[in-house]
Amino acid sequence: MKGNVEVNMHKNSLWFIFLTTIICFSNSSKAGMFDDVFRQILYPYEKVNLRFPVSQKPPDSFERFDLDETNRIHLVGWFKATSKPNAPTVLYFHGNGENIAGVLESNKLIQGLMNLDVNIALYDYPSYGLSTGVLNQNSIVNTGLLVLAKTIERFPGSPIVLLGWSLGAAVAIQVAATAPSLPLKSLILISPWNSMRDQTESGLQKMPWILRKSLSGNTKDLINGNEFDSASVAKDISLQTLLIHGKKDQTVEFTLGEALAKEFDPSKIRFISMGDLDHSGVVSDSNVLSEIISFMNAAH
């Protein structure tokens, strides 16, 4: 996904942002600015929405749905239905550098699935696209559960597949772990981390030494409310799960996905490493799409 702002988490400008933040952080009265910068990196929705404007009217063949989680959170999403009875439904949890317009423009995995006899459910997290509301782990997971219930209602009897990339993989696994009684069929995780703490620590290792020293011991406070600890819930997942990770991924290191795979029940997980792919490459590669299709056919 060339040019996608998912790379906010690792592009060259990142360490300059951290450097500026540390300078400000040295003044304790400005400590809150550090949290603000971290959240802008984790949830760059303003840049995403500017790059990928979401129309009030969905594209042809899609239908819009609106949901209210609270009086402060409103969600907007799109359904695409196939004419095949009892076809599987893929509920996609997007990366932090996408919204639903960006998915249709740049995400070749979803574009590929749209050409098959598969129902598609897309939606935006709070503040992304036309959705509104506060962004943190609780709000994202709770609204994900709400969209899941709506998807089951819209496609009754359809096998539901949860598919997430990067941040979306962290959301998908939390939703799967929170909704074991719902009629889910399988889980697909693309470029996942094992925990936000390890993801953050991995990112800090790429920073200059003075920045790492300044940040030492602050990771727990930094990610407060956004822990996304996938490893802690992996053993609770009873769904057949496919995990795909590119070995050249510099945004979410391959070792983090590998570590997460080891936390699953071995009988439930299939782990595929893509040796020549980076973070964006996995959602642009036809071989990854083929692996997903094969997995879905076997699971259903």
Secondary structure as UniProt FT lines:
FT   TURN            2..3
FT   HELIX           5..9
FT   HELIX           13..25
FT   HELIX           28..30
FT   HELIX           32..42
FT   HELIX           45..51
FT   TURN            60..61
FT   STRAND          62..70
FT   TURN            71..72
FT   STRAND          73..80
FT   TURN            85..86
FT   STRAND          89..93
FT   TURN            96..97
FT   HELIX           100..106
FT   HELIX           108..114
FT   STRAND          119..123
FT   TURN            126..127
FT   TURN            129..130
FT   HELIX           137..154
FT   TURN            156..157
FT   STRAND          160..165
FT   HELIX           167..178
FT   TURN            180..181
FT   STRAND          184..190
FT   HELIX           196..204
FT   TURN            205..206
FT   HELIX           209..215
FT   TURN            216..217
FT   HELIX           219..222
FT   TURN            223..225
FT   HELIX           231..234
FT   TURN            235..236
FT   STRAND          240..246
FT   TURN            247..248
FT   TURN            250..253
FT   HELIX           254..261
FT   TURN            262..263
FT   TURN            266..268
FT   STRAND          269..274
FT   TURN            275..276
FT   TURN            279..280
FT   HELIX           281..283
FT   HELIX           286..299
//
